[in-house]
Amino acid sequence: MTHASTSQAFADPRPARRLAHPLSFDITTAAFKADPLPTYAAMRAAGRVVPVKVPFLGSVWATTSHAAALAMVKDNGLFVQEGEHAGKSGVAGFQWWMPKSLRALANNMLQKDEPDHRRLRKLVDAAFARRDVLAMRASIETIAERLLDGFEGRDSVDLAAEYSRRLPLAVIADLLGLPDRERDEFAEMARRALSLTNSFSLVLAMGSFSKMIGYVKGQVEAARRDPRPGLIGELVRAEHEGDKLDENELMSMIVLLLIAGFETTTHLISDAVVALEQHPDQKAWLLADPAARMERAVEELARHASPVQLTKPRYVASDTEFFGQPLRRGELIVAQVAAANCDPAEFDHPERLQLDRFPNPHLVFSSGIHFCLGQQLARVETQVALTALYARYPDLALATPDRVEWIERLGIRGPKTLPLRLNGASRRLAA
Ligand code: HEM
């Protein structure tokens, strides 16, 4: 894993960096979340890779263009997760104050380089294959309809709490194969454990987190005693086969699916509704033929929202020059996929929501070896969620159109709450 040609160009004594200090961009404020594009444009003007300051990690390098983000996530030899591949110890982005138990559970495939990453990913890839995810569409539709039944007879709802958050959790419970009668209780437990607003609440949420882990452990034990359908059952089978998966990896895998698959999809659904309500012409175009237009529309809604704004940090494995920026071994770098998704070098008028945009080479789900495992599932969930919602309430509207409150957390973009006026009886009752 040597990058001799680039690293030799920056042998000691190193030339001064073009950009030596963190630039004063704050990528966690509500103002930034409400409209990130001007900040991304200013960052891009400063360079393709710029230093930014982020909570807990301090100064990290961040890509600002589509080309730089793509090159970074695709080069898993130069940009690595495991510290030992970059002269460090531990995993990129992990903090000393995180409880040991949490670190062990978070030691999942997203934190691994090859070959461990490949071994772990192979075990779950099949369950997330397009064919299998499409087969889940009918049960996702049932989940969406059941949640919407709870809206009947009401004038207003908080869509974030009552729909966007509940749907992905119910889908994950289904995927894992949790017993039907325990799913609501599990969803509530997971919601408490995983709805974190900043890294400190992670520590505060440890109680709920432990409760959820205890429950999942119980499910794993039950599946060991009594084989069952669903992903937990399949992972337990892989564990039995010996060298494929150990107990800690099994638990870490389930926790990763919960963390990676829940809040991300929640925000995509909410962000999509905000965008549609803020662009009535686009909403009208979509609702004129949702069956034919939804798939392409969700790609653009995802690009426009970019609910995951950046990847997890990687270590730079060796001294190099990357898009004009000297980087040193052991430094941290993130790919700002949200900045890539509004790069004018890649998208015409990136500021516009154009639901029929094609092609749409967004990096919402990243790329390379850590390319989102759940991307098909997230797409289908969002397509189903929007189709079902607007079929019942085509005239719904934001209750506070001038005041969407955004979560102020690094890397995530989504509204804290999403009050809606439903505007009229649902089409289902009216029919
Ligand atoms: C809108 C929804 C989603 C978005 C925007 C999203 C985005 C991403 C991104 C950007 C990455 C790369 C992270 C990195 O390299 O640091 C990723 C990885 C991952 N995502 Fe998603 N994701 C979504 C939904 C889901 C769902 C529903 C699941 C599963 C139930 C899931 C499971 C994963 C896993 C397991 C990884 C790590 C893959 C690996 O390391 O090989 N994601 N996701």
Boltz pocket constraint, residues with backbone or C-beta under 6 A from the ligand:
constraints:
  - pocket:
      binder: B
      contacts: [[A, 109], [A, 110], [A, 111], [A, 121], [A, 172], [A, 256], [A, 257], [A, 258], [A, 260], [A, 261], [A, 262], [A, 264], [A, 265], [A, 268], [A, 307], [A, 308], [A, 310], [A, 311], [A, 312], [A, 313], [A, 337], [A, 363], [A, 364], [A, 365], [A, 366], [A, 367], [A, 369], [A, 370], [A, 371], [A, 372], [A, 373], [A, 374], [A, 375], [A, 377], [A, 378]]
      max_distance: 6.0
